[in-house]
Amino acid sequence: MSVVVLAGGTGGAKLARGMLDVVGPDELIVIANTGDDIDIYGAHVSPDPDLVSFWLADEIDERGWGLRGDTFAVMDALRALGSDVWFNLGDRDLAWCLERRRMEDEGMRPTEALARLNESIGVRARVLPTCDESLRTWVRTDAGWRSFQEFMIRDRCEPPISEVAFRSAGSARPSAEVVAALAGARAVIVGPSNPVISIWPILHVLSSAPAGDDDAPPRIDAPVVCVSPVVGGKIVKGPTAAFLAAYGQPVSAAGVAAFYETVSPGLLAGMIADEPLGALPTLQIDTFMSDAPSRARVAEQTLAFALSLAAR
């Protein structure tokens, strides 16, 4: 039986890397958000699954995204030619995303293409895209609707944020691999990711019945616990506070839990946070992950807590 981590962004990727040290690659499965995906430069860029993959391969760059030591000759050349380069991508990262596009154009599903890419960098744990269909997150502000990457990068995440929506060319459904992962999980861990833009897209897809099954969404029998992204009353990185505010929630573990209860009632069996929380069973620990030992510590304590809930 596996341990499944739902992840998007740096917090979820760090927890996944810590969980790799705890359970090993054969038992770890990460379901990664694909709502941030973008088609650009003739490539299919999938930032969150790739971020998780690079973390698991110990190839993440010090800046927190992309491949360690990557160069940016292609972006520099495009700028020199007068191109509006607003989405920065390293040379090796671009090659990775171009190869994904080539494999998909030849008929490979995104899940299969990512598995092939991960094999090339020695990642043995399974990293599963949220779905194989196109899924895109859009953000509405006072200026209107913007695609997620345009809002985050071009607009520099300028609040106020009014609403988030998910768009798909068809019906975005959980893949057979995602369904099997959840069915075979002994614990499901929601990473300390942005609840609105990193985890909600995954939950949105999981609320749909799998392809060929018109009855019900995937069944999760294992306990689902969430590691709060709020550390010391603050968000470590990213615009989580602004997105929580858009849905009327405070920057706290309680606010995170309340948001999940709104979009996926009854999902969480417990929370891991560094503050008390009365609404759910809670493991109160230091959740700051600054290095490999702290990542493994948080992962180990989170898994033990989840399994203790399963035993109740």
C-alpha positions as CSV (number, residue, x, y, z in Angstrom):
1,M,0.0,0.0,0.0
2,S,1.2,3.5,-0.9
3,V,1.4,6.9,0.7
4,V,-0.2,9.5,-1.6
5,V,0.7,13.2,-1.4
6,L,-1.4,15.8,-3.0
7,A,1.0,18.6,-4.0
8,G,1.4,21.9,-5.8
9,G,4.1,24.5,-5.4
10,T,7.1,24.5,-3.2
11,G,5.5,23.4,0.1
12,G,4.0,20.3,-1.3
13,A,7.2,19.4,-3.2
14,K,9.2,19.8,0.0
15,L,6.9,17.5,1.9
16,A,7.0,15.0,-1.0
17,R,10.8,15.0,-0.8
18,G,10.7,14.4,2.9
19,M,8.2,11.6,2.5
20,L,10.6,10.0,0.0
21,D,13.2,9.7,2.8
22,V,10.6,8.2,5.1
23,V,8.9,5.6,2.9
24,G,11.2,5.2,-0.1
25,P,10.4,5.5,-3.8
26,D,8.4,2.3,-4.2
27,E,5.7,3.4,-1.7
28,L,5.4,7.1,-2.6
29,I,2.9,8.5,-5.1
30,V,2.5,12.2,-5.7
31,I,-0.6,13.6,-7.4
32,A,0.4,17.0,-8.6
33,N,-1.7,20.0,-9.7
34,T,-1.9,20.7,-13.4
35,G,-4.0,23.8,-13.3
36,D,-0.9,25.9,-13.6
37,D,0.1,24.3,-17.0
38,I,0.8,26.5,-19.9
39,D,1.5,26.0,-23.6
40,I,4.3,28.3,-24.6
41,Y,7.4,28.3,-26.9
42,G,5.9,25.3,-28.6
43,A,6.2,23.3,-25.4
44,H,3.9,21.9,-22.8
45,V,5.0,23.4,-19.5
46,S,3.6,21.7,-16.4
47,P,5.2,23.6,-13.5
48,D,3.9,21.7,-10.4
49,P,4.5,18.1,-11.6
50,D,7.9,19.2,-12.8
51,L,8.7,21.0,-9.5
52,V,7.9,17.8,-7.6
53,S,10.0,15.7,-10.0
54,F,13.0,18.0,-9.7
55,W,12.8,18.0,-5.9
56,L,12.5,14.2,-5.9
57,A,15.6,14.0,-8.1
58,D,17.5,16.4,-6.0
59,E,17.9,18.6,-9.1
60,I,15.9,21.6,-7.9
61,D,17.7,24.9,-8.4
62,E,18.5,27.2,-5.4
63,R,16.0,29.8,-6.7
64,G,13.3,27.3,-5.9
65,W,12.2,26.3,-9.4
66,G,13.7,24.8,-12.5
67,L,16.8,22.6,-12.8
68,R,19.9,23.3,-10.8
69,G,22.5,25.3,-12.7
70,D,20.3,25.8,-15.8
71,T,21.2,28.4,-18.3
72,F,18.9,30.8,-20.2
73,A,20.5,31.2,-23.6
74,V,17.2,30.6,-25.4
75,M,15.3,33.2,-23.4
76,D,18.1,35.7,-23.9
77,A,18.1,35.0,-27.7
78,L,14.4,35.4,-27.9
79,R,14.6,38.8,-26.1
80,A,17.4,39.8,-28.5
81,L,15.0,39.0,-31.4
82,G,12.4,41.3,-29.9
83,S,10.1,38.7,-28.4
84,D,8.1,39.5,-25.3
85,V,9.6,36.9,-22.9
86,W,7.4,37.2,-19.9
87,F,7.6,33.5,-18.9
88,N,11.2,32.6,-18.1
89,L,12.3,29.0,-18.7
90,G,15.8,27.6,-18.5
91,D,17.4,25.8,-21.4
92,R,17.3,22.3,-19.9
93,D,13.8,22.9,-18.5
94,L,12.6,24.0,-22.0
95,A,14.1,20.8,-23.5
96,W,12.2,18.8,-20.9
97,C,8.9,20.5,-21.8
98,L,9.6,20.3,-25.6
99,E,10.2,16.5,-25.2
100,R,6.9,16.2,-23.2
101,R,5.1,18.0,-26.1
102,R,6.7,15.7,-28.7
103,M,5.7,12.6,-26.8
104,E,2.1,13.8,-26.3
105,D,1.9,14.8,-30.0
106,E,2.9,11.2,-30.8
107,G,-0.1,9.9,-28.7
108,M,1.4,9.5,-25.3
109,R,-0.8,10.6,-22.4
110,P,0.7,13.3,-20.1
111,T,0.9,10.7,-17.3
112,E,3.0,8.4,-19.5
113,A,5.1,11.3,-20.8
114,L,6.0,12.5,-17.3
115,A,6.9,8.9,-16.2
116,R,9.3,8.7,-19.2
117,L,10.8,12.0,-18.3
118,N,11.2,11.1,-14.7
119,E,12.9,7.8,-15.6
120,S,15.5,9.8,-17.5
121,I,16.5,11.7,-14.3
122,G,16.3,8.7,-11.9
123,V,13.0,9.5,-10.2
124,R,11.5,6.1,-9.1
125,A,8.6,7.4,-7.1
126,R,5.5,8.0,-9.1
127,V,4.5,11.5,-9.9
128,L,1.0,11.7,-11.5
129,P,-0.5,14.7,-13.2
130,T,-4.0,15.6,-11.8
131,C,-5.5,14.4,-15.1
132,D,-4.6,13.7,-18.7
133,E,-7.0,16.3,-20.1
134,S,-6.2,20.0,-20.3
135,L,-7.0,21.8,-17.1
136,R,-6.4,25.5,-16.6
137,T,-6.9,27.7,-13.6
138,W,-8.2,31.2,-14.2
139,V,-8.3,34.1,-11.7
140,R,-10.8,37.0,-11.7
141,T,-9.8,40.4,-10.3
142,D,-11.2,43.9,-10.8
143,A,-9.5,43.9,-14.2
144,G,-11.4,40.8,-15.3
145,W,-10.4,37.1,-15.9
146,R,-6.8,36.2,-16.4
147,S,-5.1,32.9,-17.0
148,F,-3.2,31.7,-13.9
149,Q,0.3,32.3,-15.3
150,E,-0.5,35.7,-16.7
151,F,-2.0,36.7,-13.4
152,M,1.0,35.4,-11.4
153,I,3.8,36.6,-13.6
154,R,2.6,39.4,-16.0
155,D,0.2,40.9,-13.4
156,R,2.6,40.1,-10.5
157,C,-0.3,38.7,-8.6
158,E,-2.0,42.0,-8.1
159,P,-5.0,41.6,-5.7
160,P,-7.8,41.9,-5.0
161,I,-8.8,38.5,-6.2
162,S,-12.5,37.9,-6.6
163,E,-12.8,34.3,-7.8
164,V,-11.0,31.2,-9.2
165,A,-12.4,28.9,-11.9
166,F,-11.1,25.9,-13.7
167,R,-11.5,25.4,-17.5
168,S,-11.0,22.3,-19.5
169,A,-11.3,21.5,-23.2
170,G,-13.6,18.6,-22.2
171,S,-14.3,16.7,-19.0
172,A,-11.2,16.6,-16.9
173,R,-11.4,13.3,-15.1
174,P,-9.0,11.4,-12.8
175,S,-6.8,9.0,-14.7
176,A,-6.7,5.2,-14.0
177,E,-3.4,5.7,-12.3
178,V,-4.8,8.4,-10.0
179,V,-7.8,6.2,-9.2
180,A,-5.6,3.2,-8.4
181,A,-3.3,5.3,-6.3
182,L,-6.1,6.6,-4.1
183,A,-7.7,3.2,-3.8
184,G,-4.5,1.6,-2.7
185,A,-3.4,4.3,-0.3
186,R,-2.8,3.7,3.4
187,A,-2.6,7.4,3.9
188,V,-3.4,10.5,1.8
189,I,-1.5,13.6,2.7
190,V,-2.5,17.1,1.5
191,G,0.7,19.0,1.3
192,P,1.3,22.5,2.7
193,S,0.4,24.0,-0.6
194,N,-1.9,26.9,-1.5
195,P,-5.4,25.5,-0.8
196,V,-7.1,27.5,-3.5
197,I,-4.8,27.3,-6.5
198,S,-2.7,24.3,-5.8
199,I,-5.0,21.7,-4.1
200,W,-8.5,22.8,-5.1
201,P,-7.8,22.0,-8.9
202,I,-6.9,18.4,-7.8
203,L,-10.0,18.1,-5.7
204,H,-12.1,19.6,-8.5
205,V,-10.9,16.8,-10.8
206,L,-11.4,14.1,-8.1
207,S,-15.0,15.2,-7.7
208,S,-15.6,13.8,-11.2
209,A,-16.2,10.1,-12.0
210,P,-13.3,8.5,-13.9
211,A,-13.5,8.0,-17.6
212,G,-15.9,5.2,-18.4
213,D,-17.5,5.3,-15.0
214,D,-20.7,7.3,-14.7
215,D,-21.4,6.4,-11.1
216,A,-19.1,8.1,-8.6
217,P,-15.8,9.8,-8.1
218,P,-12.7,7.9,-6.9
219,R,-13.1,6.3,-3.5
220,I,-10.7,7.2,-0.7
221,D,-10.8,4.8,2.2
222,A,-7.5,6.0,3.8
223,P,-7.4,8.9,6.2
224,V,-6.8,12.2,4.6
225,V,-4.7,14.7,6.6
226,C,-3.5,18.2,5.7
227,V,-0.3,19.9,6.6
228,S,-1.1,23.5,7.1
229,P,0.8,26.0,4.9
230,V,0.6,28.6,7.7
231,V,3.8,28.7,9.7
232,G,4.1,31.0,12.7
233,G,0.9,32.8,11.6
234,K,2.3,33.6,8.2
235,I,2.6,32.1,4.7
236,V,6.2,31.0,4.0
237,K,6.0,31.7,0.3
238,G,3.5,32.7,-2.4
239,P,0.1,34.4,-2.5
240,T,-1.9,32.0,-0.3
241,A,-3.1,34.8,2.0
242,A,-4.6,36.7,-0.9
243,F,-6.4,33.6,-2.2
244,L,-7.7,32.6,1.2
245,A,-9.0,36.2,1.6
246,A,-10.9,35.9,-1.6
247,Y,-12.9,33.1,-0.1
248,G,-13.4,34.8,3.2
249,Q,-10.8,32.7,5.2
250,P,-8.2,34.0,7.6
251,V,-4.5,33.1,7.4
252,S,-4.6,30.3,9.9
253,A,-4.9,26.5,10.1
254,A,-8.6,27.0,10.9
255,G,-9.0,29.1,7.7
256,V,-7.3,26.4,5.6
257,A,-9.5,23.7,7.1
258,A,-12.6,25.8,6.6
259,F,-11.8,26.3,2.9
260,Y,-11.3,22.6,2.4
261,E,-14.6,21.8,4.1
262,T,-16.3,24.3,1.8
263,V,-15.0,22.8,-1.5
264,S,-14.8,19.2,-0.4
265,P,-17.0,18.5,2.6
266,G,-15.8,15.8,4.9
267,L,-12.5,15.4,3.1
268,L,-10.1,15.9,6.0
269,A,-9.8,13.5,8.9
270,G,-7.1,15.6,10.6
271,M,-4.7,18.6,10.4
272,I,-1.0,19.0,11.1
273,A,-0.2,22.6,12.2
274,D,1.9,24.6,14.6
275,E,-1.2,26.2,16.2
276,P,-4.1,24.6,18.0
277,L,-7.2,23.8,16.0
278,G,-10.4,22.6,17.7
279,A,-12.5,21.6,14.7
280,L,-10.5,18.5,13.7
281,P,-8.1,16.1,15.3
282,T,-4.8,18.0,15.1
283,L,-1.1,17.2,15.5
284,Q,0.6,20.3,16.7
285,I,4.2,20.3,15.6
286,D,6.8,22.6,14.1
287,T,5.9,22.4,10.4
288,F,8.7,24.6,9.0
289,M,10.8,22.6,6.5
290,S,14.2,24.4,6.1
291,D,16.4,21.4,5.3
292,A,16.4,17.6,4.7
293,P,16.1,16.6,8.3
294,S,13.2,18.9,9.0
295,R,11.4,17.7,5.8
296,A,11.8,14.1,6.9
297,R,10.7,14.9,10.4
298,V,7.5,16.6,9.3
299,A,6.8,13.8,6.8
300,E,7.4,11.1,9.4
301,Q,5.2,12.7,12.1
302,T,2.5,13.4,9.5
303,L,2.4,9.8,8.3
304,A,2.4,8.5,11.9
305,F,-0.5,10.8,12.7
306,A,-2.5,9.7,9.6
307,L,-2.0,6.1,10.4
308,S,-3.1,6.7,14.0
309,L,-6.3,8.1,12.7
310,A,-6.8,5.0,10.5
311,A,-6.5,2.8,13.6
312,R,-9.2,4.6,15.5
